[in-house]
Amino acid sequence: MSQTALVLIPGLMCDQAVWAGQCQALRARGVAFQVAEYGLADSLSAMARAVLEANPGPLAVIGHSMGGRVALEIARQGGARLRGAALLDTGYRALAPGEAGERERAARMRLLELARREGVGAMAKTWLNGMVHPDRMHDTVLLTTIIEMFERRSVAELAAQVKALLERPDAAGILPGIAVPTLLLCGEQDQWSPPAQHREMAELIPASVFSTVADCGHMSPMEQPAAVNAALLSWLDRVLT
């Protein structure tokens, strides 16, 4: 990866802790990488620009959740520089019209108001419901790690990222033009970004491989790191050939 930068792009309120298992596997392979930071960027396009500006040459991206949407914006803005994309537990559609979109908007705004009123930690505990596999809801180590990760972020960052997600562009038109090795992966029990959504993306991206992770919810890099690492390292071999 001496000429191609590998960038790990985290999701909502996440930092390098979401990639702990992947960082360990990449270091063991001797692969250089970095974890993207958004600051107070409040649009997916601005987040993508930040990654592109920090990495002026060719790059490969691994994006989780909101980070997958940022990866698609990177494909839109700098597709000629893209060498590979791994899109984990993510989506590609804009906010749905009508009642469905209003439900999502209301749910996100409730979380933001909770964070403003009671703190990011309280918001994280509420957010976790339905985000990890039901069997992991009693895994104190996993849940504490996620909550502490969120607590390292500010309410201002949450507000910016919520705005970015609510105003996200539709990326359907980008997908057929992605001609680099692409991995689409999600937890089998991901309720937020379900497997069917990733199958749709796989059908639209010519060079894609679709995979699910058993016994896993939305936080696949943390819930099932070994399975995610195996898929990512296989994808990385395709990127490097």
C-alpha positions as a LaTeX table, in Angstrom:
\begin{tabular}{lrrr}
\hline
Residue & $x$ (\AA) & $y$ (\AA) & $z$ (\AA) \\
\hline
Met1 & 0.00 & 0.00 & 0.00 \\
Ser2 & 3.00 & 2.30 & $-0.46$ \\
Gln3 & 1.33 & 4.27 & $-3.26$ \\
Thr4 & $-2.32$ & 3.79 & $-2.38$ \\
Ala5 & $-3.52$ & 5.28 & 0.89 \\
Leu6 & $-5.92$ & 3.11 & 2.87 \\
Val7 & $-8.44$ & 5.15 & 4.85 \\
Leu8 & $-10.86$ & 3.75 & 7.43 \\
Ile9 & $-13.96$ & 5.96 & 7.63 \\
Pro10 & $-16.05$ & 5.65 & 10.82 \\
Gly11 & $-19.78$ & 6.08 & 11.22 \\
Leu12 & $-21.92$ & 8.33 & 13.38 \\
Met13 & $-20.05$ & 9.46 & 16.52 \\
Cys14 & $-17.45$ & 6.72 & 16.08 \\
Asp15 & $-13.66$ & 7.00 & 16.16 \\
Gln16 & $-10.75$ & 4.63 & 15.72 \\
Ala17 & $-12.16$ & 2.36 & 18.45 \\
Val18 & $-14.77$ & 1.06 & 16.01 \\
Trp19 & $-11.85$ & $-0.24$ & 13.91 \\
Ala20 & $-9.74$ & $-1.69$ & 16.76 \\
Gly21 & $-9.95$ & $-5.26$ & 15.46 \\
Gln22 & $-9.28$ & $-4.19$ & 11.89 \\
Cys23 & $-6.33$ & $-2.00$ & 12.88 \\
Gln24 & $-4.75$ & $-4.98$ & 14.61 \\
Ala25 & $-5.22$ & $-7.19$ & 11.54 \\
Leu26 & $-3.87$ & $-4.56$ & 9.15 \\
Arg27 & $-0.80$ & $-3.92$ & 11.30 \\
Ala28 & $-0.16$ & $-7.67$ & 11.38 \\
Arg29 & $-0.17$ & $-7.61$ & 7.57 \\
Gly30 & 2.16 & $-4.63$ & 7.51 \\
Val31 & $-0.47$ & $-2.45$ & 5.83 \\
Ala32 & $-0.31$ & 1.29 & 6.44 \\
Phe33 & $-3.63$ & 3.03 & 7.07 \\
Gln34 & $-5.27$ & 6.01 & 8.70 \\
Val35 & $-8.63$ & 6.66 & 10.34 \\
Ala36 & $-10.60$ & 9.62 & 8.97 \\
Glu37 & $-11.76$ & 12.50 & 11.16 \\
Tyr38 & $-14.62$ & 14.86 & 10.25 \\
Gly39 & $-14.33$ & 17.64 & 12.81 \\
Leu40 & $-17.53$ & 19.68 & 12.61 \\
Ala41 & $-18.21$ & 18.98 & 8.93 \\
Asp42 & $-21.99$ & 18.94 & 8.53 \\
Ser43 & $-22.39$ & 17.39 & 5.10 \\
Leu44 & $-21.27$ & 14.12 & 3.54 \\
Ser45 & $-19.67$ & 16.05 & 0.70 \\
Ala46 & $-17.56$ & 18.09 & 3.13 \\
Met47 & $-16.51$ & 14.92 & 4.95 \\
Ala48 & $-15.49$ & 13.37 & 1.62 \\
Arg49 & $-13.53$ & 16.48 & 0.65 \\
Ala50 & $-11.63$ & 16.31 & 3.93 \\
Val51 & $-10.56$ & 12.73 & 3.20 \\
Leu52 & $-9.58$ & 13.56 & $-0.38$ \\
Glu53 & $-7.61$ & 16.64 & 0.66 \\
Ala54 & $-5.76$ & 14.66 & 3.33 \\
Asn55 & $-4.88$ & 11.98 & 0.76 \\
Pro56 & $-3.98$ & 13.66 & $-2.54$ \\
Gly57 & $-3.01$ & 10.47 & $-4.40$ \\
Pro58 & $-4.79$ & 7.18 & $-5.10$ \\
Leu59 & $-6.73$ & 5.74 & $-2.19$ \\
Ala60 & $-8.82$ & 2.82 & $-1.05$ \\
Val61 & $-11.55$ & 3.31 & 1.54 \\
Ile62 & $-13.31$ & 1.21 & 4.15 \\
Gly63 & $-16.45$ & 2.92 & 5.39 \\
His64 & $-18.84$ & 1.80 & 8.10 \\
Ser65 & $-22.43$ & 3.09 & 8.36 \\
Met66 & $-22.27$ & 6.86 & 7.74 \\
Gly67 & $-18.67$ & 6.26 & 6.72 \\
Gly68 & $-19.90$ & 4.10 & 3.85 \\
Arg69 & $-21.98$ & 7.02 & 2.62 \\
Val70 & $-18.89$ & 9.23 & 2.87 \\
Ala71 & $-17.04$ & 6.63 & 0.79 \\
Leu72 & $-19.72$ & 6.94 & $-1.90$ \\
Glu73 & $-19.25$ & 10.71 & $-1.88$ \\
Ile74 & $-15.53$ & 10.12 & $-2.35$ \\
Ala75 & $-16.43$ & 8.02 & $-5.39$ \\
Arg76 & $-18.56$ & 10.91 & $-6.64$ \\
Gln77 & $-15.93$ & 13.59 & $-6.11$ \\
Gly78 & $-12.69$ & 11.69 & $-6.73$ \\
Gly79 & $-13.63$ & 8.48 & $-8.45$ \\
Ala80 & $-10.59$ & 8.54 & $-10.73$ \\
Arg81 & $-8.37$ & 8.25 & $-7.65$ \\
Leu82 & $-10.34$ & 5.42 & $-6.04$ \\
Arg83 & $-8.68$ & 2.00 & $-6.10$ \\
Gly84 & $-11.08$ & 0.05 & $-3.92$ \\
Ala85 & $-14.08$ & 0.46 & $-1.63$ \\
Ala86 & $-15.42$ & $-1.62$ & 1.25 \\
Leu87 & $-18.89$ & $-0.52$ & 2.34 \\
Leu88 & $-20.04$ & $-1.94$ & 5.67 \\
Asp89 & $-23.53$ & $-1.72$ & 7.21 \\
Thr90 & $-24.45$ & 1.30 & 5.14 \\
Gly91 & $-26.92$ & 2.67 & 2.60 \\
Tyr92 & $-27.16$ & 4.72 & $-0.55$ \\
Arg93 & $-30.58$ & 6.34 & $-0.68$ \\
Ala94 & $-31.51$ & 9.86 & 0.33 \\
Leu95 & $-33.94$ & 10.49 & 3.17 \\
Ala96 & $-37.17$ & 8.79 & 2.18 \\
Pro97 & $-40.07$ & 11.04 & 1.19 \\
Gly98 & $-43.26$ & 11.27 & 3.19 \\
Glu99 & $-43.99$ & 9.50 & 6.45 \\
Ala100 & $-40.94$ & 7.21 & 6.42 \\
Gly101 & $-38.58$ & 10.15 & 6.10 \\
Glu102 & $-40.37$ & 12.09 & 8.80 \\
Arg103 & $-40.07$ & 9.11 & 11.16 \\
Glu104 & $-36.32$ & 8.96 & 10.60 \\
Arg105 & $-35.97$ & 12.72 & 11.03 \\
Ala106 & $-37.97$ & 12.65 & 14.26 \\
Ala107 & $-35.97$ & 9.71 & 15.64 \\
Arg108 & $-32.63$ & 11.40 & 14.91 \\
Met109 & $-33.78$ & 14.68 & 16.39 \\
Arg110 & $-34.99$ & 12.92 & 19.56 \\
Leu111 & $-31.50$ & 11.48 & 20.00 \\
Leu112 & $-29.94$ & 14.88 & 19.46 \\
Glu113 & $-32.26$ & 16.49 & 22.00 \\
Leu114 & $-31.50$ & 13.71 & 24.48 \\
Ala115 & $-27.76$ & 14.36 & 24.05 \\
Arg116 & $-28.29$ & 18.08 & 24.63 \\
Arg117 & $-30.43$ & 17.45 & 27.69 \\
Glu118 & $-28.67$ & 14.49 & 29.37 \\
Gly119 & $-25.35$ & 14.10 & 27.60 \\
Val120 & $-23.91$ & 12.01 & 24.78 \\
Gly121 & $-23.58$ & 8.94 & 27.02 \\
Ala122 & $-27.31$ & 8.86 & 27.69 \\
Met123 & $-27.96$ & 9.24 & 23.98 \\
Ala124 & $-25.58$ & 6.36 & 23.20 \\
Lys125 & $-27.38$ & 4.02 & 25.62 \\
Thr126 & $-30.68$ & 4.75 & 23.87 \\
Trp127 & $-29.13$ & 4.54 & 20.39 \\
Leu128 & $-27.74$ & 1.07 & 21.13 \\
Asn129 & $-31.20$ & $-0.50$ & 21.24 \\
Gly130 & $-31.51$ & $-2.44$ & 18.01 \\
Met131 & $-27.99$ & $-1.56$ & 16.84 \\
Val132 & $-26.17$ & $-4.67$ & 18.02 \\
His133 & $-27.23$ & $-8.31$ & 17.87 \\
Pro134 & $-29.77$ & $-9.09$ & 20.61 \\
Asp135 & $-27.41$ & $-11.66$ & 22.14 \\
Arg136 & $-24.81$ & $-8.92$ & 22.66 \\
Met137 & $-27.08$ & $-6.58$ & 24.59 \\
His138 & $-25.71$ & $-8.10$ & 27.79 \\
Asp139 & $-22.07$ & $-7.87$ & 26.67 \\
Thr140 & $-20.87$ & $-5.22$ & 29.10 \\
Val141 & $-17.44$ & $-4.87$ & 27.52 \\
Leu142 & $-18.83$ & $-4.26$ & 24.02 \\
Leu143 & $-21.56$ & $-1.88$ & 25.14 \\
Thr144 & $-19.23$ & 0.09 & 27.42 \\
Thr145 & $-16.68$ & 0.42 & 24.61 \\
Ile146 & $-19.34$ & 1.82 & 22.27 \\
Ile147 & $-20.75$ & 4.21 & 24.88 \\
Glu148 & $-17.29$ & 5.50 & 25.83 \\
Met149 & $-16.48$ & 5.98 & 22.14 \\
Phe150 & $-19.58$ & 8.13 & 21.70 \\
Glu151 & $-18.74$ & 10.09 & 24.85 \\
Arg152 & $-15.44$ & 11.16 & 23.29 \\
Arg153 & $-17.51$ & 13.12 & 20.76 \\
Ser154 & $-19.32$ & 16.37 & 21.46 \\
Val155 & $-22.95$ & 17.37 & 21.08 \\
Ala156 & $-21.79$ & 19.79 & 18.37 \\
Glu157 & $-20.31$ & 16.88 & 16.40 \\
Leu158 & $-23.54$ & 14.93 & 16.81 \\
Ala159 & $-25.57$ & 17.87 & 15.53 \\
Ala160 & $-23.30$ & 18.23 & 12.50 \\
Gln161 & $-23.45$ & 14.52 & 11.68 \\
Val162 & $-27.22$ & 14.33 & 12.12 \\
Lys163 & $-27.57$ & 17.24 & 9.71 \\
Ala164 & $-25.28$ & 15.48 & 7.23 \\
Leu165 & $-27.35$ & 12.30 & 7.37 \\
Leu166 & $-30.72$ & 14.01 & 7.11 \\
Glu167 & $-29.50$ & 15.98 & 4.07 \\
Arg168 & $-27.68$ & 13.05 & 2.47 \\
Pro169 & $-27.79$ & 12.88 & $-1.33$ \\
Asp170 & $-29.08$ & 9.87 & $-3.22$ \\
Ala171 & $-26.09$ & 7.85 & $-4.41$ \\
Ala172 & $-27.91$ & 5.42 & $-6.70$ \\
Gly173 & $-26.48$ & 7.12 & $-9.77$ \\
Ile174 & $-22.92$ & 6.69 & $-8.53$ \\
Leu175 & $-23.01$ & 2.92 & $-8.04$ \\
Pro176 & $-22.89$ & 1.70 & $-11.68$ \\
Gly177 & $-19.80$ & 3.83 & $-12.27$ \\
Ile178 & $-17.77$ & 2.26 & $-9.44$ \\
Ala179 & $-15.39$ & 0.02 & $-11.38$ \\
Val180 & $-12.94$ & $-0.84$ & $-8.61$ \\
Pro181 & $-12.99$ & $-3.90$ & $-6.32$ \\
Thr182 & $-15.88$ & $-3.31$ & $-3.95$ \\
Leu183 & $-16.96$ & $-5.24$ & $-0.87$ \\
Leu184 & $-20.50$ & $-4.90$ & 0.47 \\
Leu185 & $-20.78$ & $-6.41$ & 3.94 \\
Cys186 & $-23.29$ & $-6.26$ & 6.77 \\
Gly187 & $-24.46$ & $-8.14$ & 9.80 \\
Glu188 & $-27.20$ & $-10.67$ & 9.07 \\
Gln189 & $-29.28$ & $-9.10$ & 11.84 \\
Asp190 & $-28.51$ & $-5.47$ & 10.98 \\
Gln191 & $-31.90$ & $-3.83$ & 11.46 \\
Trp192 & $-30.76$ & $-0.35$ & 10.44 \\
Ser193 & $-28.90$ & $-1.24$ & 7.21 \\
Pro194 & $-30.30$ & $-4.68$ & 6.36 \\
Pro195 & $-28.82$ & $-7.25$ & 3.97 \\
Ala196 & $-31.46$ & $-6.53$ & 1.32 \\
Gln197 & $-30.16$ & $-2.97$ & 1.04 \\
His198 & $-26.64$ & $-4.26$ & 0.41 \\
Arg199 & $-27.87$ & $-6.73$ & $-2.19$ \\
Glu200 & $-29.43$ & $-3.83$ & $-4.06$ \\
Met201 & $-26.09$ & $-2.04$ & $-4.02$ \\
Ala202 & $-24.25$ & $-5.17$ & $-5.14$ \\
Glu203 & $-26.54$ & $-5.49$ & $-8.13$ \\
Leu204 & $-25.67$ & $-1.94$ & $-9.16$ \\
Ile205 & $-21.88$ & $-2.04$ & $-8.62$ \\
Pro206 & $-20.17$ & $-4.11$ & $-11.36$ \\
Ala207 & $-17.04$ & $-5.26$ & $-9.47$ \\
Ser208 & $-18.70$ & $-5.94$ & $-6.14$ \\
Val209 & $-18.76$ & $-8.88$ & $-3.74$ \\
Phe210 & $-21.60$ & $-9.18$ & $-1.21$ \\
Ser211 & $-21.16$ & $-10.86$ & 2.16 \\
Thr212 & $-23.06$ & $-11.10$ & 5.42 \\
Val213 & $-21.74$ & $-11.75$ & 8.92 \\
Ala214 & $-23.63$ & $-14.29$ & 11.02 \\
Asp215 & $-24.93$ & $-13.44$ & 14.49 \\
Cys216 & $-24.23$ & $-9.75$ & 13.97 \\
Gly217 & $-26.06$ & $-6.45$ & 14.05 \\
His218 & $-25.14$ & $-3.00$ & 12.76 \\
Met219 & $-21.78$ & $-2.67$ & 14.51 \\
Ser220 & $-20.11$ & $-5.49$ & 12.60 \\
Pro221 & $-16.48$ & $-4.31$ & 12.93 \\
Met222 & $-16.81$ & $-4.46$ & 16.72 \\
Glu223 & $-19.31$ & $-7.32$ & 17.08 \\
Gln224 & $-17.58$ & $-9.86$ & 14.83 \\
Pro225 & $-14.08$ & $-8.55$ & 14.09 \\
Ala226 & $-12.62$ & $-11.89$ & 12.97 \\
Ala227 & $-15.27$ & $-12.43$ & 10.29 \\
Val228 & $-15.08$ & $-8.81$ & 9.15 \\
Asn229 & $-11.28$ & $-8.98$ & 9.02 \\
Ala230 & $-11.35$ & $-12.10$ & 6.85 \\
Ala231 & $-13.64$ & $-10.40$ & 4.33 \\
Leu232 & $-11.65$ & $-7.16$ & 4.37 \\
Leu233 & $-8.28$ & $-8.87$ & 3.89 \\
Ser234 & $-9.68$ & $-10.87$ & 0.98 \\
Trp235 & $-10.99$ & $-7.61$ & $-0.54$ \\
Leu236 & $-7.63$ & $-5.94$ & 0.09 \\
Asp237 & $-5.88$ & $-8.70$ & $-1.88$ \\
Arg238 & $-8.11$ & $-7.79$ & $-4.83$ \\
Val239 & $-7.27$ & $-4.11$ & $-4.44$ \\
Leu240 & $-3.54$ & $-4.78$ & $-4.40$ \\
Thr241 & $-3.42$ & $-7.04$ & $-7.51$ \\
\hline
\end{tabular}
